[in-house]
Amino acid sequence: MKEAILEGKKHFVVKEVPEPSLEEDEVLIKVHFCGICGSDLHTYIEGIPARYGHEFSGDIVKVGAGVEGWQVGDRVTVESISSCGKCRWCLSGRMELCDTFYDTWGNRAGGFATYTKAKAGILHRIPESVSYEAAALTEPTAVALHAVRLSRMGPGDTVAVLGLGPLGQIVARLAKASGAVAVYASEVSGSRLDLAQGAVDEVIDARAVNPVERIHQLTHGRGADVVFETAGAAITVHQSLAAVRKGGTIVMVGVSMQLVDNLPSSNIVLNELTIKGAMCYLPGEYAMALDLIASKRINISPLITAIMPLDEINAAFEMAVTGEGGKILIAP
């Protein structure tokens, strides 16, 4: 089988490797599609060795001796979180904060390969109405759903989304589906601005308009009830603090690799702001995300803007690094 292995900064090598050997509670999956995640980009740029690709869909082709309820031919997608099930966080239902999360994350089988393996307990059956392509977006949809639920936004709230990469696109759609009276979203990429047209109440071109000023105009000087920072950039962190209303909530979903200088901490205190980080998802939210896709409550298929073969994975990652377009899928 083939697998893309990162060998140094921004350099995948597609190699012939042995098929993964199964433990009794695991299944072998033939990968149909695997999405490129923003977290993949950070480690790709820095050349950090890991098993890449956690947003995938495929078919079961082999079943471990102890697996029940699954059989060869089942269409599946797989949760990405590696949790020990034993630490205080796992036992309290916060598996996304597992003490061993980062120790195990880079060691599990990756999806940028002909075959991968997964524990039977984290498999999800793909409904007949859902394509393999759409199923590969279940993981980012679950991450976006967790952020929206964490915000505690409700019907009638005004929402701002700063950054319209694939994750921001899904957050914006989920906020609208969750009853927001208005969703305003800003972005600097022309292609990503186009992707959001019709999905939100106003798309703000941050290249031409100050998004904070525009959000205040649209909310009559009040600011948004909830702001989602999904770009993972220092500038949008600052914009979040300026765009939210007094007593409002900011949910930081994007992972910034930049230091945020001159953060106006006094504004947080004086305006009684709530700031939350959103990391992965909680038990049950992956299944909820798949149900949202299957029921067409949100339409994520238009967010897939490129599908490329495994042999072109370096070109696909370079395309993703530009910050243009939507979700890029690799088809092993």
C-alpha positions, 0 to 999 in steps of 0.5 A, spaced: 500 500 500 501 507 499 502 512 504 504 519 504 510 520 509 512 527 511 520 527 511 522 534 513 519 541 512 513 541 506 516 535 503 511 529 503 514 522 500 509 517 497 512 510 499 510 503 499 509 500 506 506 494 509 498 494 511 497 496 518 497 490 523 490 489 526 489 488 534 483 484 536 478 491 537 480 494 530 478 494 523 482 495 516 479 501 512 480 502 505 480 510 504 476 513 499 477 521 501 481 524 506 481 532 508 487 536 509 486 540 516 488 546 518 492 543 524 495 538 518 498 545 515 501 547 521 505 541 522 507 540 515 510 547 514 514 545 520 516 538 518 513 535 524 513 527 523 506 524 525 501 520 521 497 525 517 490 525 515 484 524 520 478 527 516 477 521 512 471 516 509 472 509 506 470 502 507 471 496 512 476 491 508 478 487 514 475 486 521 479 484 528 477 478 532 474 481 537 470 486 533 462 486 533 457 489 529 461 491 523 463 487 517 467 487 511 463 492 506 461 497 511 461 504 509 465 508 515 468 515 517 472 515 524 473 520 530 479 523 530 480 524 538 485 519 541 483 518 548 485 514 554 479 513 557 482 513 564 484 520 566 480 525 570 478 528 563 476 522 559 472 520 566 468 527 566 467 526 558 472 531 556 476 526 552 478 532 548 482 534 554 485 527 555 492 527 558 495 523 553 492 526 547 498 529 544 502 523 546 498 519 542 495 523 536 501 523 532 502 515 532 495 513 530 494 510 523 493 516 518 488 517 512 493 519 507 494 512 505 491 506 501 489 503 508 488 505 515 486 502 521 481 504 527 478 502 533 471 499 532 469 504 538 470 510 534 467 508 527 460 511 525 456 508 519 455 513 513 448 513 511 446 511 504 444 519 503 451 521 504 457 521 499 464 519 501 466 526 500 461 529 504 462 524 510 470 526 510 467 533 512 464 530 518 470 531 523 471 538 521 463 539 522 463 536 529 469 541 531 465 547 528 458 544 532 462 543 538 464 551 538 457 553 536 454 549 542 460 551 547 458 559 545 451 558 548 448 562 542 441 562 542 435 564 537 435 571 536 443 572 537 447 576 532 453 572 530 460 574 527 465 569 524 472 572 523 475 567 518 472 563 512 476 557 511 473 551 511 472 551 519 469 558 519 465 556 513 461 551 517 461 555 523 457 560 520 452 555 517 451 552 523 450 558 527 445 560 522 442 553 522 442 554 530 437 560 530 442 566 529 438 572 527 444 575 523 451 572 521 456 576 519 463 573 516 469 577 514 475 574 510 481 576 506 480 571 500 476 572 494 475 565 493 472 564 500 468 570 500 465 567 494 463 560 498 460 564 503 455 568 499 448 566 500 450 562 507 450 568 511 447 575 512 453 579 510 460 577 507 465 582 509 471 583 504 476 585 510 481 587 504 476 593 503 472 594 509 474 594 516 470 588 519 470 591 526 467 598 524 462 594 519 459 589 524 458 595 529 454 599 523 450 592 522 449 592 530 447 599 531 453 600 535 452 594 539 457 589 537 455 582 536 453 577 541 457 572 539 464 572 535 467 566 533 475 567 531 476 562 526 482 564 522 488 563 527 491 570 526 493 575 531 489 580 527 483 577 528 484 576 535 484 583 536 478 584 532 474 579 536 475 583 542 473 590 538 467 586 535 463 583 541 458 587 545 459 588 552 457 582 556 458 578 549 462 571 548 468 570 544 470 563 542 477 562 539 477 556 534 483 557 530 489 555 532 494 561 532 502 560 531 503 567 532 504 571 539 498 576 540 501 583 542 498 588 546 492 585 548 487 589 551 486 585 557 482 591 561 477 591 555 475 584 557 474 586 565 471 592 564 466 589 558 465 583 562 467 578 556 467 571 556 472 568 552 473 560 550 477 556 547 474 550 542 478 544 542 475 538 538 469 535 540 465 532 546 462 525 546 456 524 541 457 531 537 461 527 532 454 523 531 450 529 531 455 532 526 454 526 521 446 527 522 446 534 520 450 532 514 445 527 512 439 531 514 441 536 509 440 541 515 447 544 513 450 543 506 457 542 506 458 539 499 460 546 496 465 547 500 469 541 497 473 545 492 479 540 490 480 533 490 487 530 488 490 524 488 495 521 493 501 522 488 500 530 488 499 531 496 505 536 496 501 540 490 495 539 494 498 542 501 501 548 497 494 549 495 491 549 502 497 553 504 495 559 500 489 560 504 484 560 497 478 555 496 475 551 501 476 544 503 481 540 499 480 532 499 486 527 497 483 521 494 488 515 495 
